[in-house]
Every structure is written in structure tokens, then in C-alpha cells.
Amino acid sequence: MTVLELLQSTTAYFCRKGVEQPRLNIEHLLADTLRKKRIELYLEFDRVLTDRELEPLREKVRQRADGVPLQHLLGHWDFFGREFRTDHRALIPRPETELLVETVLKQITIAGSQPSRVVDVGTGSGILAITIALERPQLQVFAVDISDDAIALARENAELLKVSDRVRFSRSDLLSQVEGPFQWIVANLPYVPTAELSCLQREVQFDPVLALDGGKDGLTIIKRLVESIPAKIASNGSIALEVGKGQAQRVRELLAQNCYHDISIKKDYQGVERLLTARYG
């Protein structure tokens, strides 16, 4: 079987199995198996694949057809131009979360006097904290998560990207185990209503429930964070929160009720109100 034949046949198979972006998925899996870049596959359409190459690929194809996320099968995924380790211990990096990073980095630049301390709450795989540390080396970056597994994965990513000495990770229920004050508090917390967990696409079912379940209305954990921030934030400090579809206006009201000001909502690349920023004090 040639590279092109495999791409075509597996694309058709993934279509029958309901895999989104079937061609892209098999290109990623094949390129990873052959240790090549995806673009290089297009230069080798006529190459005949050996049994040794096909054997590990068959199992990955089977698992992907069964709903195992592509990112778990690859063991890595790109976020903000860098490759992060990915597995079942934390949420898969998603494009909309890049907006959170972009916004925080821009606001820090506009502020002029660089804030010294930033904390990423619910760090998961560490993508926010690590990216901020890499993009703004002068900052002191902290990262917390309630999951020991997530913290372990985040530390692995920090080591992979050579910022282990610049991001301080700790297990903490929100901000309970870290000392303020922080000039920036960023968070991508669980925001899926409990009743909707069973309705999520099958790939998301492989993510840890702890990283998804936002309680009855999806805002239980976000509310707890908003109410706990005053004890940890610097005077006139800023926050940035990622929220679920249809939640932004309710979170805006929550922030206003808790004495936050300069509240702003930003839409993601699909036009969904996804990010809120605000100041406190």
C-alpha cells in the first residue's frame, strides 16, 4: 500500500466512523508514525509502506475511530507555536485558549510598568503559565491546580520547554495554597454544566471530568474564584477568565456585583463571547 492509498482509504474509514476532519487526522497519524512533517507526505505519495510501518499505525487508527483524541494518540500538540505534551491527565490545548494568552500578553505590554507576579489558576497541562513565562521572561509566574496528575504533566511540559526554574507549580484548590499579591490572575476553569457532560462529543469524554465539570450552571468554580480573588490580588490588579458559550454576560454581572471594574468581553475566532478581563480595587 502506498502513502496516497493509505491516506485515501483511511480517510474514507474515518468518515464512516464519524471522525471530524478525517483526512487531517490520518495525515497527522501517518506523519507521526514515519517521523516526518505532514507536508513531506505530499512528496512521497507513491512510496510503498512496509509492514513494520503499518503495524503501529493500524492500532492508532483503530483507537482514533473509537474516539480516542488525536492529541492523546500523538502524545503532543501545538499551542501558541510550541509543542506541549498531551495525555489523559489534563485538557487538550484548544485554539480558543490562545486568545486568553494573546489578550494577557497585550495588556501586560500596554500597561507599561511590567507586573511582577502572575498566577495561572487551574493550570492543567501548564500551557498558559508556560507560554506567559516564555513570552515575558521578566515575570514571576505561578501555576496551581487541584489535580496532582495535572501538576505532574505541567511540570513535564515546563521541563520540556526549559522553564522549570521560572514557573512555580503547586497543588491548590484555586488560590488557597498560594500567597499574593498577584498583578494578574488568569484562569481557564471547568465551565461545563454537570447535566451536559454526557452530551459532549466523544473525544471530550477522554478528558478528566474534574477539568470539565463546572457544577449545576457551569459557573460554580468560576464564582468561587471571583469571590476569593480580593484576598490575593494586588491593588488595581487584573484578571482574565475563559468561559463557556452563553456564559459571558452572567460572568460580567458576577464581576460587577463583586466590585470589579473595566470589565471587557472578547469573542473567540468563532464569534463566541469567550473571554472576560477586569480590574479589581
Buried (B, 14 or more C-beta within 10 A) or exposed (E): EEBBEBBBEBBEBBEEBEBEEBBBBBBBBBBBBBEBEEEEBEEBEEBEBEEEBBEEBEEBBEBBBEBBBBBBBBEBBEBBEBBBBBBEBBBBBBEBBBBBBBBBBEBBEEEEEEBEBBBBBBBBBBBBBBBBBBBBEEBBBBBBBBBEBBBBBBBBBBEBBEBBEBBBBEEBEBBEEBEBBBBBBBBBBBBBBBEEBEEEEEBBBBBBEBBBBBBEBBBBBBBBBBEBBBEBBBEEBBBBBBBBEEBBEBBBEBBEEBEBEEBEBBEBEEEBBBBBBBBBE
